[in-house]
Amino acid sequence: MTPARRYVVTHPHPWSGIGSNLLSLAGTIWFARQLDRDVIVDWRGLSHLKDPSLNYFTEFLEAPPVIQGVRIHYAPCEAWPGPPEPDVDHLPEAAAILKSGDDRPHIVLSAYHGLNRLDAKGDLARQFWILKDFYSYIQPRDFVKRGIDAFADAHFRDSFVVGVNLAQGNGEFAKGQPYHGRVNTDIFSREQTFLRRVRLAYRLAINGLPKYLRKSAKIFFAADSQMMHDLLSQLPNTVTRRKVFPPPGVGRYFSDYKDPGYTDRDAIVDALSDMFLLARCQAMIRNDTAFNYYARISTASFNGNCRDFETLYAKYWSRAVINRGKRYLSR
């Protein structure tokens, strides 16, 4: 008798973003491979879409039947017609499941379940190459790709392009919010200092180029708020794609747009297009959010030409020294 198939279901929390959800899918595939299970991608109910029945993944991304040797199914499907109960999440049990196995037909992962959590003690270099291979399977659907190709053809051709992704969070990283502290938002309030540092990072990114390439170099920036869009637009030689953002202060995951002719689906296409366009640049200036992982990993950190913007501030290094001291004293 053929044994019944068993599955690992990736069902992110509604407020998870595309960067985190792709990292979670990569972790799910690794996890399923250890357990000899198939994967079900259930990206329904995300806050980005008004219609909770839609699977974000299959609506906007190509749906390969196999990724890294693991069979992939997409909800709704025969193996998984409905979403799980809200409290189903076995991430804390992941290590025990890997060690002892699990007979349940479905293991559902909802909290962020990237490879760095599911394989917490794994080799980081090995994880990097797993992720790099994984991202090669992630492709936009044709209607998204056509817009990406058209923009790149119009603005990236015959130019060295430095991608800039400095997430401001649109209130999501503010004090008192769950993701406070993920990035240093204080640096955005001193606008002219901030812009001078971006110019410095840009010069460092193009410094090794011949003069004739430096002259035509430009910045492509992917913003997550109107505030950041308006700020980076003050820089010379910039191009950008997205022009409509959620209302100020409501965070980045929003679907109730009131702009004429602009919908929740348009916002997702804008975000995905920015994510893929960053990977077509030749260098990057970024802060530490999951949104730019696709570009960073798929290009091997732009062959070394990728800068963590916060390292241009003294506070970053003073905090690093303090944290290292704390770790030393705790030994």
C-alpha positions in Angstrom: 0.0 0.0 0.0 1.3 3.4 -1.0 1.8 5.6 2.2 -0.4 8.6 2.4 1.3 11.9 1.6 2.1 14.3 4.4 2.5 18.0 4.1 4.1 21.1 5.6 1.9 24.1 5.1 3.3 27.6 5.0 0.5 30.0 6.1 2.1 33.3 7.1 0.4 35.7 9.5 -1.8 38.3 7.7 0.6 41.2 8.3 3.7 39.4 7.0 5.5 41.1 4.1 6.7 39.6 0.8 10.4 39.5 2.0 9.6 37.5 5.1 7.1 35.3 3.4 9.6 34.2 0.8 12.2 33.5 3.4 9.5 31.5 5.3 8.8 29.5 2.1 12.5 28.7 1.7 12.6 27.5 5.3 9.4 25.4 4.8 10.9 23.7 1.7 14.1 22.9 3.7 12.0 21.6 6.6 9.8 19.5 4.3 12.8 17.9 2.6 14.2 16.8 6.0 10.8 15.1 6.7 10.2 13.8 3.2 6.9 15.8 2.9 5.3 17.9 0.2 4.7 21.6 0.7 1.4 23.5 0.5 1.7 27.3 -0.1 -1.3 28.9 1.5 -0.8 32.7 1.2 -4.5 33.5 1.7 -5.8 36.0 4.1 -2.9 38.4 3.8 -3.7 42.0 4.8 -2.4 43.2 1.4 -5.5 41.9 -0.4 -9.1 42.8 0.3 -10.3 39.4 -0.8 -9.0 36.9 1.8 -9.8 33.9 -0.5 -7.1 34.9 -2.9 -3.7 33.2 -2.7 -1.2 36.0 -3.0 1.5 33.7 -4.3 -0.4 32.3 -7.3 -2.1 35.6 -8.1 1.3 37.3 -8.7 4.1 34.8 -8.9 4.7 31.8 -11.1 3.8 28.5 -9.4 6.5 25.9 -10.0 5.3 22.3 -9.2 8.7 21.4 -7.7 11.2 23.6 -5.8 14.6 22.2 -4.8 13.3 18.7 -5.3 10.2 19.2 -3.1 6.7 18.9 -4.6 4.7 22.1 -4.2 0.9 22.5 -4.0 -1.0 25.8 -3.8 -4.1 26.4 -1.8 -6.9 25.9 -2.3 -6.1 22.3 -3.4 -7.4 18.8 -2.8 -4.8 18.3 -0.1 -5.7 21.5 1.7 -9.1 23.0 0.7 -9.5 25.5 3.6 -7.2 27.6 5.8 -6.1 26.3 9.2 -7.5 27.4 12.5 -5.9 30.7 13.6 -4.1 29.0 16.5 -2.4 26.3 14.6 1.4 26.9 14.6 4.0 24.3 15.3 7.1 26.4 14.9 8.2 26.0 18.6 8.0 22.3 18.0 10.2 22.3 14.9 13.4 21.0 16.4 11.5 18.1 18.2 9.7 17.3 14.9 13.0 17.1 13.0 14.4 14.8 15.7 11.5 12.5 16.4 9.3 12.8 13.4 5.5 13.5 13.3 2.6 11.5 12.0 0.1 14.3 11.6 -0.8 14.8 7.9 -0.3 18.5 8.1 2.3 20.6 10.0 1.3 24.2 9.7 3.9 27.0 10.1 2.6 30.5 10.5 5.0 32.6 12.6 8.1 33.7 10.6 9.8 30.4 9.8 12.9 31.3 7.8 15.8 28.9 7.4 17.6 30.8 10.1 15.0 29.7 12.6 14.2 26.2 11.5 17.9 25.4 11.1 19.1 27.8 13.9 22.4 26.0 14.4 23.1 25.4 10.7 26.1 26.7 8.7 25.4 30.3 7.5 27.3 29.9 4.3 25.4 26.7 3.4 22.2 28.5 4.2 23.2 31.4 1.9 23.7 29.0 -1.1 20.4 27.2 -0.3 18.6 30.6 -0.4 20.4 31.7 -3.6 19.2 28.6 -5.3 15.7 28.9 -3.9 15.3 32.5 -5.2 16.0 31.3 -8.8 12.6 29.6 -8.6 10.8 32.8 -7.7 9.6 34.5 -10.8 6.8 37.1 -11.4 3.8 36.2 -13.5 3.9 37.5 -17.1 1.7 40.5 -16.4 4.0 41.6 -13.6 7.2 40.8 -15.5 6.2 42.9 -18.6 6.0 46.0 -16.4 9.4 45.2 -14.8 11.0 44.6 -18.2 9.5 47.9 -19.6 10.8 50.0 -16.7 14.2 48.4 -16.8 14.5 48.9 -20.5 13.5 52.6 -20.2 15.6 53.5 -17.1 18.4 50.9 -16.6 19.7 50.5 -20.1 23.3 51.7 -20.6 23.6 52.9 -17.0 25.3 51.6 -13.8 22.4 51.6 -11.4 22.7 51.7 -7.6 19.6 50.4 -5.9 18.5 52.1 -2.7 16.1 50.5 -0.3 15.9 52.3 3.0 12.8 51.1 4.7 11.1 53.8 6.8 8.2 51.6 7.8 5.4 54.2 7.5 4.9 54.0 11.3 5.5 50.3 11.6 8.9 50.8 13.2 7.8 53.6 15.6 8.2 53.4 19.3 5.5 51.3 20.9 4.9 49.3 17.7 5.8 45.5 17.4 8.7 46.1 15.0 10.2 49.1 16.9 14.0 48.9 16.7 14.2 46.8 13.5 15.8 49.8 11.8 17.1 53.1 13.1 14.3 55.6 12.2 16.0 58.5 14.0 18.3 59.0 11.1 15.4 59.9 8.8 14.4 62.9 10.9 17.6 64.8 10.2 16.8 65.1 6.5 19.9 67.0 5.2 22.3 64.8 7.2 20.5 61.7 5.9 20.7 62.9 2.3 24.4 63.7 2.6 25.0 60.1 3.9 23.0 58.7 1.0 25.2 60.7 -1.4 28.3 59.4 0.4 27.1 55.8 0.1 26.4 56.4 -3.6 29.9 57.7 -4.2 31.4 54.7 -2.4 29.3 52.4 -4.6 30.5 53.9 -7.8 34.0 54.8 -6.7 35.7 51.9 -8.4 34.1 52.6 -11.8 35.9 54.2 -14.7 35.0 57.9 -14.9 32.9 57.5 -18.1 30.6 55.1 -16.2 30.4 57.2 -13.1 29.2 60.1 -15.2 26.1 58.3 -16.3 25.4 56.3 -13.1 22.1 56.7 -11.4 20.0 55.7 -8.3 16.9 53.5 -8.4 15.1 53.7 -5.1 12.3 51.6 -3.7 10.4 53.4 -1.1 7.8 52.1 1.4 6.2 55.5 2.3 5.4 58.8 0.8 7.8 60.5 3.2 10.7 58.3 2.0 9.7 58.8 -1.6 9.7 62.6 -1.3 13.0 62.6 0.6 15.0 60.4 -1.9 13.5 62.3 -4.8 15.6 65.3 -3.8 18.7 63.4 -4.8 20.1 63.9 -8.4 20.0 61.2 -11.1 17.2 59.2 -9.4 14.5 57.0 -10.9 11.7 55.2 -9.1 8.6 53.4 -10.0 6.1 53.4 -7.2 4.2 56.7 -6.6 1.2 55.7 -4.4 1.6 54.6 -0.8 -0.6 53.8 2.2 -1.7 56.8 4.3 1.0 58.1 6.6 1.5 56.2 9.8 -0.6 53.1 9.1 2.3 50.8 8.3 3.2 49.1 5.0 0.5 46.4 4.7 -2.6 48.1 3.6 -5.3 47.4 1.0 -8.0 50.1 1.2 -6.7 52.6 -1.3 -8.9 55.5 -2.2 -6.8 56.8 -5.2 -8.8 56.8 -8.4 -7.7 53.9 -10.6 -5.4 52.4 -7.9 -6.2 49.2 -6.1 -4.8 46.7 -3.6 -3.6 44.6 -6.6 -1.8 47.6 -8.1 0.0 48.2 -4.8 1.2 44.5 -4.7 2.5 44.8 -8.3 4.3 48.0 -7.4 6.0 46.3 -4.4 6.9 43.1 -6.3 8.3 45.2 -9.2 10.5 47.1 -6.9 11.7 43.9 -5.3 12.7 42.4 -8.6 14.1 45.7 -10.0 16.5 46.0 -7.1 18.0 42.7 -8.1 18.7 44.2 -11.6 20.9 46.9 -10.1 24.7 46.7 -9.9 25.1 47.9 -6.3 22.8 48.4 -3.3 22.4 50.8 -0.3 20.0 49.3 2.2 18.9 48.9 5.8 18.1 45.6 7.4 14.6 44.6 6.2 13.6 41.3 4.6 12.3 43.1 1.5 15.7 43.5 0.0 16.8 39.9 0.7 15.8 38.7 -2.7 18.1 41.2 -4.3 20.9 40.7 -1.9 21.0 36.9 -1.9 20.2 36.4 -5.6 23.1 38.7 -6.6 25.5 37.4 -3.9 25.4 40.9 -2.2 26.0 42.5 -5.6 29.4 40.8 -5.7 30.4 42.7 -2.6 29.0 46.1 -3.6 26.3 46.2 -1.0 26.3 48.7 1.9 24.5 48.6 5.2 23.5 52.3 5.4 23.4 52.4 9.2 27.1 51.6 9.3 27.7 55.2 8.1 26.5 56.5 11.5 28.6 56.5 14.7 25.7 55.2 16.7 25.8 51.9 14.8 29.3 51.3 15.9 28.9 52.4 19.5 25.9 50.1 19.8 27.9 47.3 18.2 30.7 47.7 20.8 28.1 47.8 23.7 26.4 44.6 22.4 29.8 42.8 22.0 30.7 43.8 25.5 27.4 42.4 26.9 28.0 39.1 25.1 31.5 38.9 26.5 30.4 39.6 30.0 27.6 37.0 29.8 30.0 34.2 29.0 
